[in-house]
Amino acid sequence: MLLEVQGLCVNYGHIEAIRDISFGVEQGEITALIGANGAGKTTTLKTISGLRKVRRGKIVFDGKDITHAPTYERVKMGISQSPEGRGVFPGMTVRENLDMGAYARTDRKTAAYQQDLERVFQLFPRLEERVNQAGGTLSGGEQQMLAIGRALMARPRLVLLDEPSMGLAPRLIQQIFSIITEINDQGTTVLLVEQNASQALRRAHQAHVLETGEIVRSGTGAELSGDESVKAAYLGGDL
């Protein structure tokens, strides 16, 4: 188990955003968190990244308790995130955005760094075409590619993807999910938060349904795809 979340509780002021959730992410797999807006999906990712404080519970990464570790230490350990809303640096070029994803690395002048950059360009050829273009001038789909590519430049063992298909045209959604599968096939473990439950469950090895801060169902992607209550609530009655 690469990541273990144990009895996690997180508050926003007096509001309990996450209530006693527990789940694991196996190394080499895609794990999906699905649910409606406000269910606690993004809060869960932010807490794993260290951007939200834990009120109660534990987060363990590769056997180490990281519950109270600062975010930069988690990045060095091998956790990176592509945030909801993409969060590109609009005044920086594509190359500068990618370099920012590698800020914690000390090998920027090595062949390994260049290989990781080339990997990103192989996954997202459009980024190489736009390498000197300001991030803020890219299309929505290109910015999403940049956000994922920037996360990969940290050379993560676990990448957290928060709503990668949000606001994209159907053709681009298919492309993004195909690339997520390819990233996983290349050896990177993925924790995916996604409102497009159909696409997420098709690709997830394991999946969990969050409702109002609690995990209400868990299983393989195939099992949840066939669950009638999940189909009715998140898949329009049919996958």
Secondary structure, DSSP 8 states (H G I E B T S, - for coil): --EEEEEEEEEETTEEEEEEEEEEE-TT-EEEEE--TTSSHHHHHHHHHTSS--SEEEEEETTEE-TT--HHHHHHHTEEEE-TT----TTSBHHHHHHHHTTT-S-TTSHHHHHHHHHHHHH-HHHHHTTTSBGGGS-HHHHHHHHHHHHHTT--SEEEEE-TTTT--HHHHHHHHHHHHHHHHTT-EEEEE-S-HHHHHHH-SEEEEEETTEEEEEEEHHHHHT-HHHHHHHSTT--
